[in-house]
Structures are given as structure tokens and as C-alpha cells.
Amino acid sequence: MGRLVYLVAVDGSEWSDRAAGRAISLAQKTGAEVHFVTAVQWANYQPLYVTEFSAPPEDTTTQEAMEREKILDPLMARFDDSGVKIKAELFWGHPTEVIKEQVKEKRANMIFVGRRGRSKIADLLLGSVANSLAHTAGVPIVLVP
């Protein structure tokens, strides 16, 4: 069997932090690599942004730096001395699509995701990322309460 890869969907919420902790804990026992993945939607910065009518600006450096500082950097610091090989990446796009794409690209064996995300309202209106992944991901999902 090849290397184990655990992909963790993170968004800065307490639920995704718990999912990260659970993935690291299991990785310490199994020798898996852990990949923290966060997806940023341009609509978070431009509420009236509609993909079909306007493109995001070409320079997204400021927004990416803010998201990294808010979401990825604290997780990397928190688990720095865990003994687990960790990577953290930020992507632009819808979380479900980004995660499914990264599962394939990284050949992830398992996805860890928090039961809720940052927005309860978005979960109700759009269907939660966790629920969507459960139906379409193709690999086991650990739904962390």
C-alpha cells in the first residue's frame, strides 16, 4: 500500500479546527500526510459578484494573504510539532468542487470535514459542503462534530 493522505477541509470555524485535530491525531498513529485545504469564493469579497458576468481581479494576493493568515497559518503553527507531515493550500472556487478535485489530485484516502462551516445560513441555503461531499467524494469521509 502507498502512502496515506488525509485531506482536511478547513475554513477557520471551530468545527474545521476540530476536524484538523482529529486528522492529525489519526495521522500520528498511521503515518499519514495531512493536507489542509481551504477554498475561497470570490463572492466572499464581492457580494454581488456573479461568475458569468464578471471576472475576479487578476491580482488576488491581498485576499489570499488575509485568508492564509486567518485560516491556514494558525493551523500550521498549532500542529508544527505534531511529527506529522503537513501541507496547507488555498484555492479559489466552491468548497465542494475544490475538495473533490484535490482528493483526486492528491490521491487522498480520507476526507476530514467539520459538521458545520463558518455560516449556518449558507449551510441551510446551499446545502452543506459535508453533505455534498458525502454523496459525491468517492472516498471515506470523517464528519467531525
C-alpha positions in Angstrom: 0.0 0.0 0.0 1.2 3.5 -0.8 1.4 6.5 1.4 -1.8 7.6 3.3 -3.1 11.1 2.6 -5.7 12.7 4.7 -7.3 15.8 3.3 -8.9 18.2 5.7 -11.4 20.9 4.6 -10.7 24.0 6.7 -12.5 27.3 6.8 -11.4 28.8 10.1 -14.5 27.6 12.0 -14.3 25.7 15.3 -15.7 22.7 13.5 -12.9 22.7 10.9 -10.3 23.2 13.7 -11.7 20.0 15.4 -11.6 18.2 12.1 -7.9 19.2 11.7 -7.1 17.9 15.2 -8.8 14.6 14.5 -6.9 14.2 11.3 -3.6 15.0 12.9 -4.3 12.6 15.8 -5.1 9.7 13.4 -2.1 10.6 11.2 0.2 10.3 14.2 -0.9 6.7 14.6 -0.9 5.8 10.9 2.0 7.8 9.4 -0.3 9.6 7.0 0.4 13.0 5.5 -2.2 15.7 6.2 -3.2 18.3 3.7 -5.2 21.3 4.9 -7.3 22.7 2.1 -9.3 25.9 2.1 -11.5 27.2 -0.7 -12.2 30.9 -1.1 -15.1 32.1 -3.1 -14.8 35.5 -4.8 -18.3 36.2 -3.7 -16.9 36.5 -0.1 -15.2 39.7 -1.2 -17.7 41.0 -3.7 -21.2 40.1 -2.5 -22.7 41.0 -5.9 -20.1 39.1 -7.9 -21.6 36.7 -10.5 -19.3 34.4 -12.2 -20.9 34.7 -15.6 -20.8 38.5 -15.7 -17.5 39.5 -14.2 -14.2 38.0 -13.5 -12.3 38.4 -10.3 -9.4 40.9 -10.4 -6.2 39.4 -11.7 -4.3 40.2 -8.5 -5.8 38.3 -5.6 -2.6 38.5 -3.5 -4.1 40.6 -0.7 -7.2 38.4 -0.3 -5.1 35.2 -0.4 -2.7 36.6 2.3 -5.7 37.5 4.5 -7.2 34.0 4.2 -3.9 32.3 4.8 -3.3 34.4 7.9 -6.8 33.8 9.2 -7.2 30.1 8.4 -4.0 28.2 7.4 -1.2 29.9 9.4 -2.8 29.2 12.8 -3.3 25.5 11.9 0.2 25.1 10.7 1.5 26.7 13.9 -0.8 24.7 16.1 0.4 21.3 14.7 4.0 22.3 13.9 5.4 19.9 16.5 3.0 17.1 15.9 5.5 15.0 14.0 3.1 14.8 11.0 4.0 15.9 7.5 1.6 18.7 6.8 0.8 20.8 3.8 -1.6 23.7 3.5 -3.1 25.1 0.3 -5.6 27.8 -0.6 -7.7 27.5 -3.8 -10.3 29.8 -5.4 -13.7 28.2 -6.0 -16.6 26.4 -4.5 -15.5 24.3 -1.5 -17.2 21.1 -2.6 -15.7 21.2 -6.1 -12.2 22.3 -4.8 -12.2 19.4 -2.2 -13.3 16.8 -4.8 -10.6 18.0 -7.2 -7.9 17.9 -4.5 -9.0 14.4 -3.4 -8.3 13.2 -6.9 -5.1 15.2 -7.4 -3.5 14.2 -4.1 -5.0 10.7 -4.2 -6.4 11.2 -0.7 -7.5 8.2 1.2 -9.9 10.1 3.5 -11.5 13.5 4.0 -12.0 15.1 7.3 -14.6 17.8 7.5 -16.4 19.7 10.3 -20.1 19.1 10.7 -20.7 22.8 10.1 -18.8 25.6 8.4 -18.5 29.3 9.1 -22.0 30.1 8.0 -25.1 28.4 9.4 -27.2 30.3 6.9 -25.1 29.3 3.9 -25.4 25.7 5.1 -29.2 25.9 5.1 -29.5 27.7 1.8 -26.9 26.0 -0.3 -26.7 22.6 1.3 -23.6 21.9 3.4 -20.3 21.1 2.0 -20.1 18.0 4.2 -23.5 16.7 2.9 -22.5 17.3 -0.7 -19.2 15.6 -0.2 -20.8 12.6 1.5 -22.8 12.0 -1.7 -20.0 12.7 -4.3 -16.5 12.4 -3.0 -15.8 8.7 -3.6 -13.5 8.3 -0.5 -14.4 7.8 3.2 -15.4 11.0 5.0 -14.9 11.6 8.7 -17.6 14.1 9.7 -16.3 15.7 12.9 -18.9 17.1 15.4 
